[in-house]
Amino acid sequence: MSKYRMRAAALLAAGAVAGGATAATLTATADDTGSGDSSPSADSRPGPGGPGGHGRGGAMLDTAALAKELGVTEAKLTAAFEAVREELKPADGEKPADGERRTPPTDEERADRQAALAKALADELGLDEDKVSDALDTVRAAHQAERRTDLSDRLDTAVKDGELTSADKASVLKAYDAGVLGGR
């Protein structure tokens, strides 16, 4: 295989790894179903979105960190998520017809869902909506930074092993930061 093809294959593989890894960073409010799958019980689900599975990965919201940010117990937060789950599900009219794929939410729809989640949790927990919204943003940002650091570390290893160049690493991170590979 030529050097160009090896480099292209390595870059594509790194992109696939980055895309797969970052798919799990979506939160329940970024989830295209809006179903609030961010409850800890979703973490134990096998298959798509669960451990070892692919998919939306809405279960990746760190409830322990969020509970700490909010000053509540993780059990109380879990109960609140369970209580608001039905409230946050999309209306039947929002579901696609059989065989059709759901389109990803727009930025405006995602922001609306995030606001709805913050309001519902605030109401359920008896907390200020701004406090809940800020805590959700803080936990999401920390998780996103952790995922980027993990990606960067894996790319460093690929550079060290000679599978990628530093320029390849920079390109993958630039694409990740731009949201092309599932980043922000």
C-alpha positions in Angstrom: 0.0 0.0 0.0 1.4 3.4 -0.9 2.3 5.9 1.8 -0.6 8.1 0.6 -3.1 5.3 0.9 -1.8 4.3 4.3 -2.1 7.8 5.6 -5.5 8.2 4.1 -6.6 4.9 5.7 -5.2 5.9 9.0 -6.9 9.3 8.9 -10.2 7.6 8.0 -9.8 5.1 10.8 -9.0 7.9 13.2 -12.1 9.7 12.0 -14.2 6.6 12.5 -12.9 6.1 16.0 -13.5 9.8 16.8 -17.0 9.6 15.4 -17.8 6.5 17.3 -16.3 7.8 20.6 -18.1 11.1 20.3 -21.4 9.6 19.5 -21.6 8.6 23.1 -21.2 12.2 24.2 -24.7 13.3 23.3 -26.9 14.1 26.2 -30.6 13.3 26.6 -31.5 16.7 25.4 -29.4 16.3 22.3 -31.0 13.0 21.7 -33.2 13.1 18.6 -36.0 11.5 20.4 -36.1 13.9 23.3 -37.1 11.0 25.5 -34.9 12.0 28.4 -32.8 8.8 28.2 -30.2 10.4 30.4 -31.3 8.5 33.5 -28.7 6.3 35.1 -30.9 3.2 34.4 -30.2 3.8 30.7 -26.5 3.1 31.4 -27.2 -0.5 32.1 -29.1 -1.1 28.9 -27.2 -3.4 26.5 -27.1 -2.7 22.8 -27.7 0.6 21.0 -26.9 3.5 23.3 -25.8 1.2 26.1 -22.5 -0.3 27.1 -20.7 -1.7 24.0 -23.5 -0.5 21.7 -23.7 2.2 19.1 -26.3 4.8 18.8 -27.3 8.0 20.4 -25.6 7.4 23.7 -28.0 9.6 25.6 -27.1 7.7 28.7 -23.8 9.4 29.0 -24.9 12.3 31.3 -22.9 11.9 34.5 -25.6 11.8 37.1 -23.2 11.7 40.0 -21.5 14.9 38.9 -24.9 16.5 38.1 -26.2 15.6 41.6 -23.1 17.1 43.2 -23.5 20.3 41.1 -27.1 20.5 42.2 -26.5 19.7 45.8 -28.9 16.7 45.8 -28.3 13.0 46.2 -27.9 10.8 43.1 -30.9 8.8 44.2 -33.1 11.9 44.3 -31.8 13.0 40.9 -32.4 9.5 39.4 -36.0 9.7 40.7 -36.4 13.1 39.2 -35.2 11.9 35.8 -37.7 8.9 36.0 -40.5 11.3 36.9 -39.9 13.7 34.0 -39.2 11.0 31.4 -42.8 10.7 30.2 -43.3 14.5 30.2 -40.3 15.0 27.9 -41.2 12.3 25.3 -42.1 13.6 21.9 -45.7 13.8 20.9 -47.0 11.1 18.7 -47.1 13.5 15.8 -43.4 14.0 16.0 -42.6 10.4 15.3 -41.6 9.5 11.7 -43.8 7.1 9.7 -42.7 3.4 9.5 -39.6 3.0 7.6 -38.6 6.6 7.7 -35.6 7.9 9.6 -35.9 10.6 12.1 -34.0 13.7 11.2 -31.5 15.1 13.7 -32.8 18.0 15.7 -31.9 21.5 14.8 -29.9 23.7 17.1 -33.0 25.5 18.1 -34.9 22.2 18.8 -31.9 21.0 20.8 -31.9 24.2 22.9 -35.6 23.9 23.4 -35.2 20.4 24.7 -32.4 21.4 27.0 -34.5 24.2 28.4 -37.5 21.8 28.8 -35.2 19.3 30.7 -33.9 22.0 32.9 -37.4 23.3 33.7 -38.8 19.8 34.3 -35.9 18.8 36.6 -36.0 22.1 38.5 -39.8 21.7 39.1 -39.3 18.1 40.2 -36.4 18.8 42.5 -37.8 22.1 43.8 -34.7 24.0 42.6 -34.2 27.2 40.6 -34.4 26.6 36.8 -31.2 28.7 36.2 -29.3 26.6 38.7 -30.3 23.3 37.0 -29.6 24.8 33.6 -26.1 25.9 34.7 -25.4 22.6 36.3 -26.4 20.7 33.2 -24.2 23.0 31.1 -21.2 22.5 33.5 -21.5 18.7 33.5 -21.9 18.5 29.7 -18.9 20.8 29.1 -16.8 18.7 31.5 -17.9 15.5 29.7 -17.1 17.0 26.3 -13.7 18.1 27.5 -13.0 14.6 28.8 -14.0 13.1 25.5 -11.8 15.5 23.5 -8.9 14.7 25.9 -9.4 11.0 25.4 -9.5 11.4 21.6 -6.3 13.5 21.7 -4.6 10.9 23.8 -5.5 8.2 21.3 -4.3 10.3 18.5 -1.0 10.9 20.3 -0.5 7.2 20.5 -1.2 6.8 16.8 1.3 9.6 16.1 3.9 8.0 18.4 3.3 4.6 16.7 3.8 6.2 13.3 0.2 5.5 12.2 -0.5 9.2 11.8 1.4 12.4 11.5 1.1 15.4 13.8 -0.7 17.2 11.0 -3.2 14.3 10.7 -3.8 14.6 14.5 -4.4 18.3 14.2 -6.8 17.8 11.3 -8.8 15.2 13.2 -9.1 17.4 16.2 -10.0 20.4 14.1 -12.8 18.3 12.5 -13.9 17.1 16.0 -14.0 20.7 17.3 -16.0 21.8 14.2 -18.6 19.1 14.9 -17.8 17.2 11.8 -16.9 14.0 13.8 -19.5 14.3 16.4 -17.9 17.0 18.5 -19.9 20.0 19.8 
